[in-house]
Amino acid sequence: RKGGLRDDSDLAYSLEFRADKRITLKIVGTTKTLSLDSDSVLSAGIWYHVAGTWGPAGMAIYVDGMLDSSAAQTLAVKNTTGTVQIGAQLDEVFNPAQKNRGFHGIMDEVFIFNTQKNLCEIRDIYSNPCNVGCDAYVYYPFSGNYEDGSGEDKAGKDIHNGTPYGTSISTDRFDCSQCSSQYGFIDYVIIPQEADFDLTESFTIAFWVKISALSSILGSDSFVTKGSNSYRVT
């Protein structure tokens, strides 16, 4: 929630869990307020991934990577000096019984973007939170290119973009176009040598993979390889 005062005078936007067990996305303008409720009713004891988006395309709520509800209505959000709260409605006590009107539960992987994400982008965040920052040296979402999406450059480290040789950007496991990398017998993506890849003590390599034809496997096909004799996953 952006806005922490009891009278809502500094409220700009919020993503809330309501008493009817639904998610509500609220956008406040200078003359009116827009609200959108989720169709889904949440249950206790279950993890959910929740996202709310707003922009020229209107308002939308996503639950577990799926579009849950949407509305075409939109407006210009009021610019306020309100604080941002995570896990509570207010930054001041509402009353002794309700205190800050806080959420009772667990939250993780909280992101705020300055762009309106579409369905495919929400699904990517849902399944691959590293695409917007983690401790990975590199992360390649193949979102229309071969660039490193780990954000390491923001921490003063090198960014490691890849150069494709014969590959093509393809459809991913969610049928989202321009979101994966397709390979043939002699296709590959190369990343120049950097000290970041000299992992002599420990490492983790992770990826999604779909084999096109088992009959085409040559015997030791590589997924990820560092040099000739360093480390590889085949």
C-alpha positions in Angstrom: 0.0 0.0 0.0 1.2 3.5 -0.9 -0.3 5.7 1.8 -0.2 5.3 5.6 -2.6 7.8 7.1 -5.9 6.7 8.8 -8.0 9.2 6.8 -6.6 7.8 3.4 -5.7 11.4 2.4 -2.2 10.2 1.2 -3.5 6.9 -0.4 -2.3 6.4 -4.0 -2.6 2.6 -4.6 -2.9 -0.7 -2.7 -3.1 -4.4 -3.2 -5.2 -5.8 -0.3 -6.6 -8.9 1.3 -10.2 -8.3 2.1 -12.5 -9.7 4.8 -14.3 -11.7 2.1 -11.0 -13.5 1.4 -10.5 -11.9 -2.0 -7.7 -9.7 -3.3 -8.5 -6.1 -4.1 -6.5 -3.8 -6.3 -7.2 -0.1 -5.5 -6.1 2.9 -7.6 -6.8 6.4 -6.3 -7.1 9.4 -8.6 -7.6 13.1 -7.9 -11.4 12.8 -8.3 -12.3 9.2 -7.9 -11.1 5.7 -6.8 -11.1 2.5 -8.9 -11.3 -0.9 -7.2 -11.0 -4.4 -8.7 -11.7 -7.6 -6.7 -10.3 -11.1 -7.5 -12.7 -13.8 -8.5 -10.6 -16.3 -6.5 -11.2 -16.7 -2.8 -8.0 -17.5 -0.9 -7.7 -20.2 1.8 -5.5 -20.3 4.9 -2.4 -22.4 5.0 -1.7 -22.3 1.2 0.9 -20.3 -0.7 -0.4 -18.1 -3.5 1.4 -15.8 -6.0 -0.6 -12.6 -6.3 0.0 -9.7 -8.7 -1.9 -6.5 -9.5 -1.2 -4.4 -12.5 -2.5 -1.0 -13.7 -1.8 1.1 -16.7 -3.1 2.1 -20.2 -4.5 -1.5 -20.5 -6.6 -1.1 -17.4 -6.5 -3.1 -14.2 -5.8 -6.8 -13.6 -5.3 -9.3 -10.8 -3.3 -12.5 -11.4 -3.2 -15.5 -9.0 -0.6 -18.2 -9.4 0.4 -17.0 -12.9 -3.1 -16.9 -14.3 -5.3 -13.9 -15.1 -8.0 -13.9 -12.4 -10.0 -10.7 -13.0 -9.6 -7.5 -15.1 -11.3 -4.2 -16.0 -10.7 -1.8 -18.8 -11.1 1.3 -16.6 -8.1 3.4 -15.8 -7.1 6.8 -14.5 -4.2 8.9 -13.5 -3.0 8.0 -10.0 -2.8 10.7 -7.5 0.8 11.7 -6.6 1.1 11.7 -2.8 3.8 11.8 -0.1 2.4 8.7 1.5 4.8 6.0 2.8 4.8 2.4 1.5 3.7 -0.4 3.8 4.3 -4.1 3.3 2.1 -6.3 5.4 0.0 -3.5 7.0 -2.4 -0.9 5.8 -1.1 2.0 7.9 2.2 3.4 9.3 0.3 4.6 12.3 -2.1 3.0 14.8 -5.7 3.0 13.6 -7.1 2.1 17.0 -6.0 -0.2 20.0 -8.0 -3.2 18.6 -6.9 -3.0 15.0 -3.5 -1.3 15.5 -2.0 -0.8 12.0 -4.5 -3.1 10.3 -1.9 -5.6 9.6 -1.9 -8.9 7.6 -1.6 -12.1 9.6 0.5 -14.5 7.5 3.8 -14.8 5.5 5.0 -12.8 2.5 7.9 -13.4 0.2 9.4 -12.1 -3.1 7.8 -8.6 -3.1 8.3 -6.6 -6.3 7.2 -3.2 -7.4 7.7 -2.3 -11.1 7.2 1.0 -12.9 5.7 -0.9 -15.9 2.5 -2.8 -16.5 3.4 -6.5 -16.9 1.4 -8.7 -19.3 0.3 -12.3 -18.7 3.5 -13.8 -20.0 5.6 -11.5 -17.9 3.6 -12.3 -14.8 4.0 -16.0 -15.5 7.8 -15.5 -15.8 7.9 -13.7 -12.4 5.7 -16.4 -10.9 8.0 -19.3 -12.0 11.3 -17.5 -12.2 11.7 -14.7 -9.7 15.4 -14.4 -10.5 14.5 -12.5 -13.7 14.2 -9.4 -11.6 17.1 -9.9 -9.3 18.7 -12.6 -7.2 22.2 -13.8 -6.3 22.8 -15.5 -9.6 25.9 -14.6 -11.6 23.8 -14.9 -14.8 20.1 -15.4 -15.7 18.9 -15.8 -19.2 15.1 -15.5 -19.7 15.6 -15.3 -23.5 12.9 -12.6 -23.6 13.4 -11.7 -27.2 17.2 -11.6 -26.8 20.2 -13.2 -25.1 20.9 -10.6 -22.5 21.8 -11.4 -18.9 18.8 -10.5 -16.7 20.4 -11.1 -13.3 20.9 -7.4 -12.6 24.4 -8.0 -11.4 25.6 -4.7 -13.0 23.4 -2.9 -10.4 25.7 -4.3 -7.7 28.8 -3.1 -9.4 29.5 -6.5 -11.0 29.8 -7.5 -14.7 26.8 -8.1 -16.9 27.3 -11.2 -19.0 25.3 -10.9 -22.3 25.4 -13.9 -24.7 26.0 -13.9 -28.4 23.8 -16.4 -30.4 25.2 -18.6 -33.2 22.4 -20.2 -35.2 19.8 -20.3 -32.4 16.4 -18.7 -32.5 14.1 -17.1 -30.0 11.1 -19.4 -29.5 7.9 -20.1 -27.5 8.2 -21.1 -23.8 6.4 -23.7 -21.7 3.5 -21.3 -21.2 3.1 -20.8 -25.0 4.4 -17.3 -24.6 6.2 -16.2 -27.8 9.8 -14.7 -27.7 10.5 -16.3 -24.3 12.9 -19.2 -24.9 15.9 -20.2 -27.0 15.8 -23.0 -29.6 18.8 -25.1 -30.7 19.7 -27.4 -33.5 22.8 -29.7 -33.9 25.3 -26.8 -34.3 23.5 -24.0 -32.6 24.8 -22.4 -29.4 25.0 -19.2 -27.3 28.5 -18.1 -26.2 29.4 -15.9 -23.2 32.9 -14.5 -23.0 35.2 -15.8 -20.2 35.0 -13.8 -16.9 36.3 -14.5 -13.5 32.7 -14.9 -12.3 32.5 -18.2 -14.1 35.6 -19.7 -12.5 33.6 -21.7 -10.0 36.3 -23.9 -8.4 34.5 -24.6 -5.1 30.8 -24.9 -5.6 28.0 -23.9 -8.1 24.4 -24.5 -9.1 23.1 -24.6 -12.7 19.4 -24.6 -13.3 17.1 -24.4 -16.3 13.9 -25.6 -18.0 14.5 -27.9 -21.0 12.3 -29.6 -23.7 13.9 -32.3 -25.9 12.7 -32.0 -29.5 13.5 -35.6 -30.5 15.2 -38.4 -28.5 16.3 -40.1 -31.7 18.5 -37.0 -32.5 20.6 -37.3 -29.3 24.3 -37.9 -30.2 25.2 -39.5 -26.9 26.6 -36.6 -24.8 24.8 -33.4 -25.9 25.6 -30.4 -23.7 23.1 -28.1 -22.0 25.6 -25.8 -20.3 29.4 -26.1 -20.6 32.3 -24.1 -19.3 35.3 -24.6 -21.6 36.4 -28.0 -22.6 37.4 -29.5 -19.2 35.9 -27.3 -16.5 32.3 -28.2 -15.8 29.2 -29.1 -17.8 25.6 -30.4 -17.7 24.9 -32.8 -20.6 
